[in-house]
Amino acid sequence: RIIDTLGQGGSGTTYQAEDLQTDQQVALKALSLHRMTDWKMMELFEREARVLAQLNYPNIPQYLDYFQVDTPQNRSFYISQQLAEGQSLAVLVQSGWRANESVVQQIAVQILEILVYLHELEPPVIHRDLKPQNIIRSPDGQVFLVDFGAVQDTYHSTFMRGSTVVGTYGYMAPEQFRGQAVPTTDLYGLGATLLFLLTHRSPAELPTDRLKLDFRSRVQISEKFADWLEKMLEPDTEERFSSAKEALKALRNKREIRRAKSNLSLPWKGLVGVGIVVIATITLLNSYKYAVFDALGLSNYVHAKIASGDIDLRNYLSKGGDVNSKSASGSTLLHWAAREAEKDVVALLIAKGVDVNARDNQGTTPLHNALISRSDNQDVAQLLIDQGADVNAKNNQGRTPLHWAIAYGREVAKLLIDRGADVNAKDNQGTTPLHNALVNRAYNQDLAELLIVKGADVNAKDNEGNTPLQLAIEHGRGVAGLLIDKGADVNAKDNQGRTPLHLTVLNSVVTVLHSVGWGQRREGRLQLAKLLIARGADVNAQDNQGKTPLSYARRSDLIELLQSHGGTR
């Protein structure tokens, strides 16, 4: 149960929560893919959990658990720790709290003791982001070190947030700009934090001389403590204390500290230059962060965010996103844009080199998608076709775009036919577009006529043996006359042996279009039966059960008609 929000940063949000099973108050750190803005964050969050699991020290909140929660649209990672009572040094200073030299030294001793423990582990654990926000002080003066995944905070806030760079430089040792971190790196971070307590200012705001902080005139502390603090803050690792143990011993013994030489072992211009190169390199990596998302298999998440508007498509493409990346369903961004009738987005993706014939896991192409969701999507369909979309591409069910276009009107179907769509293509069920047109709930008389006029095979059979004429009779469609005029076999049998005349007798009411020239009129079964017989229907054809049309006749007028033409039972 979430009680309160303790903090929020680049690495996620930390909550005060209650474990409902144990009633224990815990700190719950959460990282959501929905909020993740940098590709390193997930990796480092998992590293933090692994590090915490091996630690056992009173002033480091105890690790409890690491887990993840998946939802259809998101994945969240959680680290659960014992809750450290108190407030961070940053919050205390912000509230007006001031620490004298004695209190600052007490804090330094406790943190150094923690660092001695961490640095003597095998391998050593380097915190890398010692700063006021990561040190909690309880009302009785005890301090706790938290956030062992904060390298991601440093990485993120230093290199990725422009205006906040100044606010974090002060706590980072110069070697971190070269991508290096050694145990004495934590000494620099601690020294900078102590300086913040004494000045109430970020160390980055203080004047420097060749990367060396010039703070003495701004603090009221003893000369020996100032010397000690200066050695903690040496830009050159060779001039710092060699270890946390040495720094702790020097602070406790209050021995005289040897002042460092003024010349740095690494020229400051070179160091700054290296720092700039590192910043540029990491900025470059961030510029291609979506390429890494795709490589990590997070395309499904990215696609969902683009579709919802949380990620700008142009930003995604400019930062290395793969224009042909596929979601878990195998669909590309073009599949989505085509389905949503986003013509401008479709044009952008095409300009970026998207595969207009890409197939998802169902074998569906973007052109299929353009034809299944909206009846006014002809512009997108035409754009895709103009750019090379295959009008006869078949999905895993063997259906072409024309099969799917049947449900959405004459104009888009006409476009496909005009651009070479096969009007006689069969899907895995043997169904042609004409079959589809006749069974579709959104029946379109003009569309059925268009297919017939454009050369649809009026005698094509599906896997159940149905011809278009049989389906027209069964579903009461008004093109039976036209089909017969175009050569439909009036004696064709389906897999049950039924002819069109069988179906006419069985069916209740049908609509007959005698021919294009005659116009349309609604007729009953008697009129259609007369038409079929006139065109040569066998009145004694037997189905698989040995039954003739007369065997199914119940109305006297149909019985009379069939008998008058020699029908028998």
C-alpha positions as CSV (number, residue, x, y, z in Angstrom):
1,R,0.0,0.0,0.0
2,I,1.5,3.3,-1.1
3,I,1.5,5.9,1.7
4,D,3.6,8.8,0.4
5,T,6.1,9.8,-2.3
6,L,9.6,10.1,-0.9
7,G,11.3,11.3,-4.0
8,Q,11.3,11.3,-7.7
9,G,14.3,11.4,-10.1
10,G,15.8,10.1,-13.3
11,S,16.0,6.5,-11.9
12,G,12.4,6.3,-10.9
13,T,10.1,7.2,-8.0
14,T,10.6,6.1,-4.4
15,Y,7.5,5.6,-2.2
16,Q,6.9,5.1,1.4
17,A,4.8,2.0,1.4
18,E,3.3,-0.6,3.8
19,D,3.8,-4.3,3.3
20,L,0.2,-5.6,3.9
21,Q,1.5,-9.1,4.9
22,T,4.0,-7.9,7.6
23,D,2.7,-4.4,8.3
24,Q,6.3,-3.3,7.8
25,Q,7.0,0.2,6.5
26,V,9.2,0.0,3.4
27,A,10.8,2.2,0.8
28,L,9.6,1.1,-2.6
29,K,11.6,2.3,-5.5
30,A,9.8,2.0,-8.9
31,L,11.0,2.2,-12.4
32,S,8.3,2.3,-15.1
33,L,8.9,1.7,-18.8
34,H,6.2,4.3,-19.3
35,R,8.5,6.9,-17.8
36,M,11.9,5.5,-18.9
37,T,13.7,8.1,-21.0
38,D,17.1,6.6,-21.2
39,W,18.3,3.2,-22.4
40,K,20.7,2.7,-19.5
41,M,18.1,3.0,-16.8
42,M,16.7,-0.5,-16.9
43,E,20.1,-2.2,-16.8
44,L,21.3,0.0,-13.9
45,F,18.1,-0.5,-11.9
46,E,18.7,-4.3,-12.1
47,R,22.3,-3.8,-11.1
48,E,21.2,-1.8,-8.1
49,A,19.0,-4.7,-6.9
50,R,21.9,-7.1,-7.3
51,V,24.2,-4.9,-5.3
52,L,21.7,-4.3,-2.5
53,A,21.0,-8.0,-2.1
54,Q,24.6,-8.6,-1.1
55,L,24.9,-5.7,1.4
56,N,24.5,-6.1,5.2
57,Y,25.4,-3.0,7.1
58,P,23.4,-1.1,9.8
59,N,23.5,2.2,8.1
60,I,22.4,0.9,4.7
61,P,18.6,0.1,4.6
62,Q,18.1,-3.6,4.3
63,Y,17.2,-5.0,0.9
64,L,13.9,-6.9,0.9
65,D,12.9,-7.8,-2.6
66,Y,13.1,-7.1,-6.3
67,F,10.2,-7.8,-8.6
68,Q,8.4,-6.6,-11.7
69,V,4.7,-6.2,-12.6
70,D,3.5,-6.5,-16.2
71,T,0.4,-5.0,-17.6
72,P,-0.8,-5.0,-21.3
73,Q,0.6,-1.4,-21.8
74,N,3.5,-1.2,-19.3
75,R,6.1,-3.0,-17.3
76,S,7.3,-1.7,-13.9
77,F,10.3,-2.8,-11.8
78,Y,10.4,-2.5,-8.0
79,I,13.1,-2.6,-5.3
80,S,11.8,-2.9,-1.8
81,Q,14.0,-1.8,1.2
82,Q,13.8,-1.1,4.8
83,L,12.6,2.4,5.4
84,A,15.3,4.8,6.7
85,E,13.7,7.1,9.2
86,G,14.6,10.8,8.8
87,Q,15.1,13.3,6.0
88,S,17.8,13.7,3.4
89,L,20.5,16.3,3.9
90,A,19.2,18.1,0.9
91,V,15.7,18.4,2.4
92,L,17.1,19.5,5.8
93,V,19.2,22.2,4.3
94,Q,16.3,23.4,2.2
95,S,14.2,23.7,5.3
96,G,16.8,25.9,6.9
97,W,18.8,23.4,9.0
98,R,22.4,24.4,9.5
99,A,25.2,22.1,10.7
100,N,28.3,23.3,12.5
101,E,31.7,21.8,12.0
102,S,31.2,19.2,14.7
103,V,27.9,17.9,13.2
104,V,29.4,17.9,9.7
105,Q,32.4,15.8,11.0
106,Q,30.0,13.4,12.7
107,I,28.2,12.9,9.4
108,A,31.6,12.5,7.6
109,V,32.7,9.8,10.1
110,Q,29.5,7.7,9.7
111,I,29.6,7.9,5.9
112,L,33.3,7.0,5.8
113,E,32.6,4.0,8.0
114,I,30.0,2.9,5.4
115,L,32.5,3.5,2.6
116,V,35.1,1.4,4.4
117,Y,32.6,-1.5,4.5
118,L,31.6,-1.0,0.8
119,H,35.1,-0.6,-0.6
120,E,36.5,-3.7,1.3
121,L,33.9,-6.0,-0.3
122,E,35.1,-8.3,-3.1
123,P,34.6,-6.8,-5.6
124,P,34.5,-3.3,-4.1
125,V,31.1,-1.5,-4.3
126,I,31.5,2.1,-5.4
127,H,28.5,4.2,-4.8
128,R,29.4,6.7,-7.5
129,D,26.7,9.3,-6.5
130,L,27.3,10.5,-3.0
131,K,25.3,13.7,-2.7
132,P,22.9,15.3,-0.1
133,Q,19.8,13.7,-1.6
134,N,21.3,10.2,-1.0
135,I,22.1,10.6,2.7
136,I,19.3,10.3,5.2
137,R,19.7,11.8,8.7
138,S,17.5,10.6,11.5
139,P,16.4,12.9,14.4
140,D,19.0,11.3,16.7
141,G,21.9,12.1,14.3
142,Q,22.3,8.6,12.7
143,V,22.8,8.7,8.9
144,F,22.0,6.2,6.2
145,L,23.3,5.9,2.7
146,V,20.7,5.2,0.0
147,D,20.2,4.9,-3.7
148,F,22.8,2.4,-5.0
149,G,21.6,2.7,-8.5
150,A,22.2,6.4,-8.6
151,V,24.9,6.0,-11.3
152,Q,21.9,6.2,-13.6
153,D,20.8,9.4,-11.9
154,T,24.3,10.9,-12.4
155,Y,24.4,9.6,-16.0
156,H,21.0,10.9,-16.7
157,S,21.0,14.3,-15.0
158,T,24.5,15.2,-16.0
159,F,24.5,14.3,-19.6
160,M,20.9,14.3,-20.6
161,R,19.2,17.3,-19.1
162,G,21.1,20.4,-20.3
163,S,20.2,22.9,-17.7
164,T,20.8,20.6,-14.7
165,V,24.3,19.9,-15.7
166,V,25.7,22.7,-13.5
167,G,23.8,21.4,-10.5
168,T,25.5,18.0,-10.6
169,Y,29.0,18.7,-11.7
170,G,30.0,19.6,-8.1
171,Y,29.4,16.2,-6.8
172,M,31.1,14.3,-9.5
173,A,34.8,13.6,-9.4
174,P,36.6,14.6,-12.6
175,E,37.5,11.0,-13.4
176,Q,33.9,10.2,-13.8
177,F,33.9,12.4,-16.9
178,R,36.3,9.9,-18.4
179,G,34.0,7.1,-17.7
180,Q,36.0,5.9,-14.7
181,A,35.2,5.3,-11.1
182,V,37.5,4.1,-8.3
183,P,36.9,3.9,-4.5
184,T,38.3,7.3,-4.0
185,T,35.6,8.7,-6.4
186,D,33.2,8.3,-3.4
187,L,35.6,10.4,-1.3
188,Y,35.2,13.3,-3.7
189,G,31.4,13.0,-3.6
190,L,31.4,12.9,0.2
191,G,33.7,16.0,0.3
192,A,31.4,17.9,-2.0
193,T,28.4,16.9,0.1
194,L,30.0,18.2,3.3
195,L,30.9,21.4,1.5
196,F,27.2,21.8,0.6
197,L,26.3,21.4,4.3
198,L,28.8,24.2,5.2
199,T,27.9,26.6,2.4
200,H,24.3,25.8,1.6
201,R,25.3,26.1,-2.0
202,S,25.9,23.6,-4.7
203,P,29.7,23.0,-5.1
204,A,29.2,23.7,-8.8
205,E,28.5,27.3,-7.9
206,L,31.8,27.9,-6.1
207,P,34.9,29.3,-7.9
208,T,37.5,26.9,-9.1
209,D,41.2,26.9,-10.0
210,R,42.1,24.2,-12.5
211,L,39.0,22.1,-11.4
212,K,40.0,22.6,-7.7
213,L,37.2,24.1,-5.6
214,D,38.2,27.3,-3.9
215,F,36.0,27.2,-0.8
216,R,38.1,28.3,2.1
217,S,37.0,31.9,2.2
218,R,33.3,30.8,2.2
219,V,33.3,28.5,5.3
220,Q,34.0,29.0,8.9
221,I,35.8,25.9,10.0
222,S,39.2,25.0,11.5
223,E,42.3,25.0,9.3
224,K,42.9,21.3,9.9
225,F,39.3,20.4,8.8
226,A,39.7,22.7,5.8
227,D,42.9,20.9,4.9
228,W,41.2,17.5,5.3
229,L,38.2,18.6,3.2
230,E,40.5,20.0,0.5
231,K,42.3,16.7,0.2
232,M,38.9,14.9,-0.1
233,L,38.1,17.2,-3.0
234,E,41.4,16.9,-4.9
235,P,40.6,16.7,-8.7
236,D,43.6,14.3,-9.1
237,T,43.0,10.9,-7.6
238,E,46.7,10.6,-6.8
239,E,46.4,13.6,-4.4
240,R,43.3,12.4,-2.6
241,F,43.3,10.1,0.4
242,S,44.2,6.7,-0.9
243,S,41.1,5.1,0.7
244,A,38.1,5.7,2.9
245,K,40.0,4.1,5.8
246,E,42.9,6.5,5.5
247,A,40.5,9.5,5.3
248,L,38.6,8.3,8.4
249,K,41.9,7.8,10.3
250,A,43.1,11.3,9.3
251,L,39.7,12.8,10.4
252,R,39.7,11.1,13.7
253,N,43.3,11.7,14.6
254,K,43.1,15.3,13.4
255,R,46.6,14.9,12.1
256,E,48.1,17.6,9.9
257,I,47.3,17.1,6.2
258,R,50.0,17.6,3.6
259,R,48.8,20.2,1.1
260,A,48.8,19.0,-2.5
261,K,51.0,20.4,-5.2
262,S,49.5,23.1,-7.3
263,N,50.2,21.3,-10.6
264,L,47.8,18.6,-11.4
265,S,49.1,15.3,-12.7
266,L,46.5,15.6,-15.5
267,P,46.5,19.1,-17.1
268,W,43.1,20.7,-16.4
269,K,42.5,21.6,-20.0
270,G,43.1,18.1,-21.1
271,L,40.7,16.8,-18.4
272,V,38.0,19.2,-19.4
273,G,38.6,18.2,-23.0
274,V,38.2,14.5,-22.1
275,G,35.0,15.4,-20.2
276,I,33.6,17.2,-23.2
277,V,34.4,14.2,-25.4
278,V,32.6,11.9,-22.9
279,I,29.6,14.2,-22.8
280,A,29.5,14.3,-26.5
281,T,29.8,10.5,-26.7
282,I,27.0,9.8,-24.3
283,T,24.9,12.5,-25.9
284,L,25.5,10.6,-29.2
285,L,24.4,7.4,-27.5
286,N,21.3,9.1,-26.3
287,S,20.7,10.3,-29.8
288,Y,20.3,6.7,-30.8
289,K,18.6,5.5,-27.7
290,Y,15.5,4.2,-29.6
291,A,17.8,2.0,-31.7
292,V,18.8,0.4,-28.4
293,F,15.1,0.1,-27.3
294,D,14.5,-1.8,-30.5
295,A,17.6,-4.0,-30.0
296,L,16.4,-4.8,-26.5
297,G,13.0,-6.0,-27.8
298,L,11.1,-3.1,-26.5
299,S,9.5,-2.1,-29.8
300,N,6.1,-3.2,-28.6
301,Y,6.3,-0.6,-25.8
302,V,7.6,2.1,-28.1
303,H,4.9,1.4,-30.7
304,A,2.2,1.8,-28.0
305,K,3.7,5.0,-26.8
306,I,3.9,6.4,-30.4
307,A,0.3,5.4,-31.0
308,S,-0.8,7.1,-27.8
309,G,1.2,10.2,-28.6
310,D,3.5,9.8,-25.6
311,I,6.5,9.5,-28.0
312,D,6.8,11.7,-31.0
313,L,7.4,9.7,-34.1
314,R,9.8,12.2,-35.6
315,N,11.8,12.2,-32.4
316,Y,11.8,8.4,-32.4
317,L,13.2,8.3,-36.0
318,S,15.7,11.1,-35.4
319,K,17.1,9.2,-32.4
320,G,17.9,6.0,-34.2
321,G,14.5,4.3,-34.0
322,D,14.2,1.6,-36.6
323,V,11.5,2.6,-39.1
324,N,10.9,-1.1,-39.8
325,S,10.9,-2.2,-36.1
326,K,8.2,-4.7,-35.2
327,S,6.1,-5.1,-32.2
328,A,5.3,-8.4,-30.5
329,S,2.6,-9.0,-33.0
330,G,5.0,-8.4,-35.9
331,S,3.4,-5.2,-37.0
332,T,5.4,-2.1,-38.0
333,L,4.6,1.5,-37.4
334,L,3.3,1.6,-41.0
335,H,0.7,-1.1,-40.1
336,W,-0.5,1.2,-37.3
337,A,-0.5,4.4,-39.4
338,A,-2.3,2.7,-42.3
339,R,-5.0,1.4,-40.0
340,E,-5.5,4.8,-38.3
341,A,-5.7,6.5,-41.7
342,E,-2.8,8.7,-40.7
343,K,-1.8,9.8,-44.3
344,D,0.9,12.3,-43.2
345,V,2.5,9.7,-40.9
346,V,2.4,7.1,-43.7
347,A,4.1,9.5,-46.0
348,L,6.8,10.2,-43.4
349,L,7.5,6.6,-42.8
350,I,7.7,5.9,-46.5
351,A,10.1,8.8,-46.9
352,K,12.2,7.2,-44.1
353,G,12.4,3.9,-46.0
354,V,9.7,1.8,-44.4
355,D,8.9,-1.5,-46.0
356,V,5.5,-1.0,-47.6
357,N,5.0,-4.8,-47.9
358,A,6.1,-5.7,-44.4
359,R,4.1,-8.6,-42.9
360,D,3.0,-9.0,-39.3
361,N,2.7,-12.4,-37.6
362,Q,-0.6,-13.0,-39.4
363,G,0.9,-12.1,-42.8
364,T,-1.0,-8.9,-42.9
365,T,0.5,-6.0,-44.8
366,P,0.0,-2.3,-44.3
367,L,-2.3,-2.2,-47.3
368,H,-4.5,-4.9,-45.7
369,N,-4.7,-2.7,-42.6
370,A,-5.6,0.4,-44.6
371,L,-8.7,-1.5,-45.9
372,I,-10.1,-3.0,-42.7
373,S,-10.7,-0.2,-40.3
374,R,-12.2,2.8,-42.1
375,S,-14.3,3.2,-45.2
376,D,-12.7,6.6,-46.0
377,N,-9.2,5.3,-46.2
378,Q,-8.8,5.4,-49.9
379,D,-6.1,8.1,-49.9
380,V,-3.9,6.0,-47.7
381,A,-4.5,2.9,-49.8
382,Q,-3.6,4.8,-53.0
383,L,-0.5,6.2,-51.4
384,L,0.7,2.8,-50.4
385,I,-0.1,1.3,-53.8
386,D,1.7,4.2,-55.5
387,Q,4.8,3.4,-53.4
388,G,4.8,-0.3,-54.4
389,A,2.4,-2.0,-52.1
390,D,1.5,-5.4,-53.4
391,V,-2.3,-5.4,-54.2
392,N,-2.3,-9.2,-54.4
393,A,-0.4,-9.9,-51.2
394,K,-2.0,-12.7,-49.2
395,N,-2.0,-13.0,-45.4
396,N,-1.8,-16.3,-43.6
397,Q,-5.5,-17.0,-44.4
398,G,-4.7,-16.4,-48.0
399,R,-6.8,-13.2,-48.2
400,T,-5.7,-10.3,-50.4
401,P,-6.5,-6.6,-49.8
402,L,-9.4,-7.0,-52.2
403,H,-11.0,-9.6,-50.0
404,W,-10.8,-7.1,-47.1
405,A,-11.9,-4.1,-49.2
406,I,-15.2,-5.8,-50.0
407,A,-16.6,-4.7,-46.7
408,Y,-15.8,-1.0,-47.1
409,G,-17.3,0.1,-50.4
410,R,-17.1,0.2,-54.1
411,E,-14.5,3.0,-54.6
412,V,-11.6,1.4,-52.8
413,A,-12.3,-1.9,-54.4
414,K,-12.4,-0.3,-57.8
415,L,-9.0,1.3,-57.0
416,L,-7.5,-2.1,-56.2
417,I,-9.0,-3.7,-59.3
418,D,-7.8,-0.8,-61.5
419,R,-4.3,-1.3,-60.0
420,G,-4.2,-5.0,-60.8
421,A,-5.9,-6.8,-58.0
422,D,-6.9,-10.3,-58.9
423,V,-10.7,-10.5,-58.8
424,N,-10.5,-14.3,-58.7
425,A,-7.9,-14.7,-56.0
426,K,-8.8,-17.5,-53.5
427,D,-8.1,-17.6,-49.8
428,N,-7.4,-20.7,-47.8
429,Q,-11.2,-21.5,-47.8
430,G,-11.4,-21.2,-51.5
431,T,-13.3,-17.9,-51.2
432,T,-13.0,-15.3,-53.9
433,P,-13.8,-11.6,-53.5
434,L,-17.1,-12.2,-55.1
435,H,-18.0,-15.0,-52.6
436,N,-17.1,-12.4,-49.9
437,A,-19.3,-9.8,-51.4
438,L,-22.3,-12.0,-51.4
439,V,-22.0,-13.2,-47.8
440,N,-20.9,-9.9,-46.3
441,R,-23.4,-8.4,-43.9
442,A,-22.6,-5.0,-45.3
443,Y,-23.8,-6.2,-48.7
444,N,-23.1,-3.8,-51.6
445,Q,-25.1,-4.5,-54.7
446,D,-22.9,-2.1,-56.8
447,L,-19.8,-3.8,-55.6
448,A,-21.0,-7.3,-56.5
449,E,-21.9,-6.0,-59.9
450,L,-18.5,-4.4,-60.3
451,L,-16.7,-7.7,-59.6
452,I,-18.9,-9.5,-62.0
453,V,-18.4,-6.9,-64.7
454,K,-14.6,-6.9,-64.1
455,G,-14.4,-10.6,-64.8
456,A,-15.0,-12.4,-61.5
457,D,-15.5,-16.2,-62.2
458,V,-19.2,-16.8,-61.7
459,N,-18.6,-20.5,-61.3
460,A,-15.7,-20.4,-58.9
461,K,-16.3,-22.8,-56.0
462,D,-15.1,-22.4,-52.4
463,N,-14.0,-25.3,-50.3
464,E,-17.6,-26.1,-49.5
465,G,-18.5,-26.3,-53.1
466,N,-20.5,-23.1,-53.1
467,T,-20.6,-21.0,-56.3
468,P,-21.5,-17.3,-56.3
469,L,-24.9,-18.2,-57.6
470,Q,-25.6,-20.5,-54.7
471,L,-24.5,-18.0,-52.2
472,A,-26.6,-15.3,-53.8
473,I,-29.7,-17.5,-53.6
474,E,-28.9,-18.6,-50.0
475,H,-28.3,-15.0,-48.8
476,G,-31.1,-13.4,-50.8
477,R,-28.8,-11.2,-52.9
478,G,-30.1,-9.4,-55.9
479,V,-27.5,-10.5,-58.5
480,A,-28.8,-14.0,-59.3
481,G,-30.1,-12.9,-62.6
482,L,-26.9,-11.2,-63.5
483,L,-24.8,-14.2,-62.5
484,I,-27.0,-16.4,-64.7
485,D,-26.7,-13.9,-67.6
486,K,-22.9,-14.1,-67.1
487,G,-22.9,-17.9,-67.5
488,A,-23.4,-19.2,-64.0
489,D,-24.0,-22.9,-63.9
490,V,-27.5,-23.4,-62.8
491,N,-26.8,-27.1,-62.1
492,A,-23.6,-26.7,-60.1
493,K,-23.6,-28.8,-56.9
494,D,-22.1,-27.9,-53.5
495,N,-20.4,-30.5,-51.3
496,Q,-23.8,-31.6,-50.1
497,G,-25.0,-32.1,-53.7
498,R,-27.4,-29.2,-53.6
499,T,-28.1,-27.2,-56.8
500,P,-29.3,-23.7,-57.0
501,L,-32.8,-25.0,-57.5
502,H,-32.5,-27.0,-54.2
503,L,-31.5,-23.9,-52.4
504,T,-34.3,-21.8,-54.0
505,V,-36.9,-24.2,-52.7
506,L,-35.2,-24.3,-49.3
507,N,-34.8,-20.6,-49.0
508,S,-37.6,-18.4,-47.8
509,V,-37.4,-15.2,-49.8
510,V,-34.8,-14.2,-52.4
511,T,-34.1,-11.1,-54.4
512,V,-33.5,-11.5,-58.1
513,L,-31.8,-9.1,-60.5
514,H,-32.7,-10.6,-63.8
515,S,-30.1,-8.7,-65.8
516,V,-28.4,-5.3,-65.9
517,G,-30.8,-4.2,-68.6
518,W,-33.9,-5.4,-66.9
519,G,-33.3,-3.5,-63.7
520,Q,-33.9,-4.8,-60.2
521,R,-37.1,-6.2,-58.7
522,R,-37.8,-8.3,-55.6
523,E,-39.2,-11.7,-56.4
524,G,-40.2,-14.7,-54.3
525,R,-39.0,-18.2,-54.6
526,L,-41.5,-19.0,-57.4
527,Q,-40.1,-16.4,-59.7
528,L,-36.5,-17.5,-59.2
529,A,-37.4,-21.1,-59.6
530,K,-39.0,-20.3,-62.9
531,L,-35.9,-18.4,-64.0
532,L,-33.6,-21.3,-63.1
533,I,-35.8,-23.8,-64.9
534,A,-36.0,-21.6,-67.9
535,R,-32.1,-21.5,-68.0
536,G,-31.9,-25.3,-67.8
537,A,-32.0,-26.3,-64.2
538,D,-32.4,-30.0,-63.7
539,V,-35.7,-30.4,-61.7
540,N,-34.8,-34.0,-60.7
541,A,-31.2,-33.4,-59.6
542,Q,-30.5,-35.4,-56.4
543,D,-28.4,-34.1,-53.5
544,N,-26.2,-36.4,-51.3
545,Q,-29.3,-37.7,-49.5
546,G,-30.9,-38.6,-52.8
547,K,-33.5,-35.8,-52.5
548,T,-34.7,-33.7,-55.5
549,P,-35.9,-30.1,-55.2
550,L,-39.5,-31.4,-55.1
551,S,-38.6,-33.4,-52.0
552,Y,-38.1,-30.2,-50.1
553,A,-41.0,-28.2,-51.6
554,R,-43.8,-27.3,-49.2
555,R,-45.6,-24.6,-51.0
556,S,-48.3,-25.6,-53.5
557,D,-47.2,-23.1,-56.1
558,L,-43.6,-24.5,-56.1
559,I,-44.8,-28.1,-56.1
560,E,-47.0,-27.4,-59.0
561,L,-44.2,-25.7,-60.9
562,L,-41.7,-28.5,-60.4
563,Q,-44.3,-31.2,-61.2
564,S,-45.3,-29.3,-64.4
565,H,-41.7,-29.6,-65.5
566,G,-41.4,-33.3,-64.7
567,G,-40.2,-33.1,-61.2
568,T,-40.3,-36.2,-59.0
569,R,-39.6,-36.9,-55.3
